[in-house]
Amino acid sequence: MAASLEWQVAMIDAARAAGEMLQARFRAAHRVAFKGQTTNLVTEMDERAEELIVGRLGAAFPDDAILAEERGAHRGRSGRRWIVDPLDGTTNYAHGLPIFAVSIALEVDRRIALGVAYDPSADELYVAERGRGATVNGTRLSVSTTATLDASLLATGFPYNIRETRDTNLNEYSAFALRCRGVRRLGSAVLDLAWLAAGRFDGFWELRLGPWDVAAASLFVEEAGGRITNLVGAALDVDAPAMVASNGRIHAEMLAVLREVRG
C-alpha cells in the first residue's frame, strides 16, 4: 500500500506539472514537425512535457522501465513499466483547440496497476487503481446506464495514415452513425475513454492506437464498471491496441456491428 501511494503521488505530481506547463503555453506559437504522415503532428511542447515526466519518474524510480510516446522505450529491471503520453491531442493543441490531456500509467508484472490523466483545460484529474476504483477530482467515476446502442453516444478516432491505408474506420463510422444517437471524434483517445468512464460517452472504438493512448485510460473504464476488449471481444493487448470500450450494456451490440462491417 505504501509503495502504491508513493507511485500514485509521483504520477499525479508529474501529470499536473506537465499539464500546467502545456496550459501556460497553449496560446503561444508552436514549432510543429511530423512523424511520417503530415496528419501526425508533434510539437516542442510534446517533447518538453515528456522530458519533465520521464525525468521525474526516472529519477524517483531508476530501476523501472519507461515507454514514452516520443522517445520510445527505456529498459528496466524491476518488473515495472511506466507508460507515458505527454500530450494526447497534439493536433488539437497545435490548432488552439482545448481538448488534450497528459496520461501516465504504471504496469506491474505486465498488468496495468495505476493510471492517471490530467485535462488542464477543464482542470480534471483522473485517477484509477486496479481493484480500488476510479475518480475524477476525488469523485467516484461510474459508467452510464444506457441500455441500447440506439440510445447511445459514441466516440471514435481515425488512423494517422488514413490517406494511405484501406483500413480507414470510415465504413465502421458510417455503420455506427446509423445505429446510435451520435458519434463524436474529439482527437484525444485518453479523454474519450476518461469521459466514457465518467458516463459522458456510452461507447468507444478505434482500430489503431498506441500503448500510451490506452494504458491509463482503459483502467479508468474498467474501474468505473465498464468493459474493454479488442475488436472481436478478446482481451485487449496494451502493446498493440485495437479496442472497443463501453459501459458493458451495449458492448455486444458494438461488437456485432464491427463483425458485420469487418467480417
MOKA-V373028 format. One record per residue. N is the residue number from 0. PSI is psi as a letter, one per 30 degrees, with the letter a starting at -180 (* if undefined). BURIAL is + if it has 9 or more other ideal C-beta (glycine too) atoms within 8 Angstrom, else -. Layout:
BEGIN
N|PSI|BURIAL ; N|PSI|BURIAL
END
This chain:
BEGIN
0|e|- ; 1|e|- ; 2|e|- ; 3|e|+ ; 4|e|- ; 5|e|- ; 6|e|+ ; 7|e|+ ; 8|e|- ; 9|e|+ ; 10|e|+ ; 11|e|+ ; 12|e|+ ; 13|e|+ ; 14|e|+ ; 15|e|+ ; 16|e|+ ; 17|e|+ ; 18|e|+ ; 19|e|+ ; 20|e|+ ; 21|e|+ ; 22|e|+ ; 23|f|- ; 24|g|+ ; 25|e|+ ; 26|g|- ; 27|l|- ; 28|k|- ; 29|k|+ ; 30|j|- ; 31|k|- ; 32|l|- ; 33|k|+ ; 34|i|- ; 35|c|- ; 36|l|+ ; 37|f|- ; 38|f|+ ; 39|j|+ ; 40|l|+ ; 41|k|+ ; 42|l|+ ; 43|f|- ; 44|e|+ ; 45|e|+ ; 46|e|+ ; 47|e|+ ; 48|e|+ ; 49|e|+ ; 50|e|- ; 51|e|+ ; 52|e|+ ; 53|e|+ ; 54|e|- ; 55|e|+ ; 56|e|+ ; 57|e|+ ; 58|e|- ; 59|e|- ; 60|i|+ ; 61|f|- ; 62|f|- ; 63|k|+ ; 64|l|+ ; 65|k|+ ; 66|j|+ ; 67|k|+ ; 68|e|+ ; 69|e|+ ; 70|f|- ; 71|b|- ; 72|k|- ; 73|k|+ ; 74|l|- ; 75|a|+ ; 76|g|- ; 77|f|- ; 78|g|- ; 79|k|+ ; 80|k|+ ; 81|k|+ ; 82|j|+ ; 83|k|+ ; 84|j|+ ; 85|f|+ ; 86|j|+ ; 87|j|+ ; 88|h|+ ; 89|e|+ ; 90|e|+ ; 91|e|+ ; 92|e|+ ; 93|f|+ ; 94|g|- ; 95|g|- ; 96|j|+ ; 97|h|- ; 98|j|+ ; 99|l|+ ; 100|l|+ ; 101|k|+ ; 102|k|+ ; 103|k|+ ; 104|l|+ ; 105|k|+ ; 106|k|+ ; 107|k|- ; 108|h|- ; 109|g|- ; 110|k|- ; 111|k|+ ; 112|e|+ ; 113|k|+ ; 114|k|+ ; 115|k|+ ; 116|k|+ ; 117|k|+ ; 118|j|+ ; 119|f|+ ; 120|e|+ ; 121|f|- ; 122|h|- ; 123|k|+ ; 124|j|+ ; 125|k|+ ; 126|k|+ ; 127|k|+ ; 128|k|+ ; 129|k|+ ; 130|f|- ; 131|g|- ; 132|l|+ ; 133|k|+ ; 134|l|+ ; 135|k|+ ; 136|h|- ; 137|f|- ; 138|k|- ; 139|k|- ; 140|k|+ ; 141|k|- ; 142|l|+ ; 143|l|- ; 144|g|- ; 145|k|+ ; 146|f|- ; 147|l|+ ; 148|e|+ ; 149|e|- ; 150|g|+ ; 151|l|+ ; 152|k|+ ; 153|l|+ ; 154|l|+ ; 155|a|+ ; 156|l|+ ; 157|l|+ ; 158|k|+ ; 159|f|- ; 160|h|+ ; 161|f|+ ; 162|f|- ; 163|f|- ; 164|l|- ; 165|f|- ; 166|i|- ; 167|f|+ ; 168|g|+ ; 169|e|- ; 170|e|- ; 171|e|+ ; 172|e|+ ; 173|e|- ; 174|e|+ ; 175|e|+ ; 176|f|+ ; 177|f|- ; 178|f|+ ; 179|a|+ ; 180|f|- ; 181|l|- ; 182|k|+ ; 183|k|+ ; 184|j|- ; 185|f|+ ; 186|g|+ ; 187|j|+ ; 188|e|+ ; 189|e|+ ; 190|e|+ ; 191|e|+ ; 192|e|+ ; 193|e|+ ; 194|f|+ ; 195|e|+ ; 196|e|+ ; 197|f|+ ; 198|g|+ ; 199|e|- ; 200|l|+ ; 201|f|+ ; 202|l|+ ; 203|k|+ ; 204|l|+ ; 205|k|+ ; 206|f|+ ; 207|k|- ; 208|l|+ ; 209|l|- ; 210|e|+ ; 211|f|+ ; 212|e|+ ; 213|f|+ ; 214|e|+ ; 215|e|+ ; 216|e|+ ; 217|e|+ ; 218|e|+ ; 219|e|+ ; 220|e|+ ; 221|e|+ ; 222|f|+ ; 223|g|+ ; 224|g|- ; 225|a|+ ; 226|k|+ ; 227|k|+ ; 228|l|+ ; 229|a|+ ; 230|f|+ ; 231|g|- ; 232|g|- ; 233|l|- ; 234|k|- ; 235|k|+ ; 236|j|- ; 237|e|+ ; 238|f|- ; 239|i|- ; 240|k|+ ; 241|k|+ ; 242|l|+ ; 243|k|+ ; 244|k|+ ; 245|l|+ ; 246|g|+ ; 247|e|+ ; 248|e|+ ; 249|g|+ ; 250|e|+ ; 251|e|- ; 252|e|+ ; 253|e|+ ; 254|e|+ ; 255|e|- ; 256|e|+ ; 257|e|+ ; 258|e|+ ; 259|e|- ; 260|e|+ ; 261|f|- ; 262|*|-
END
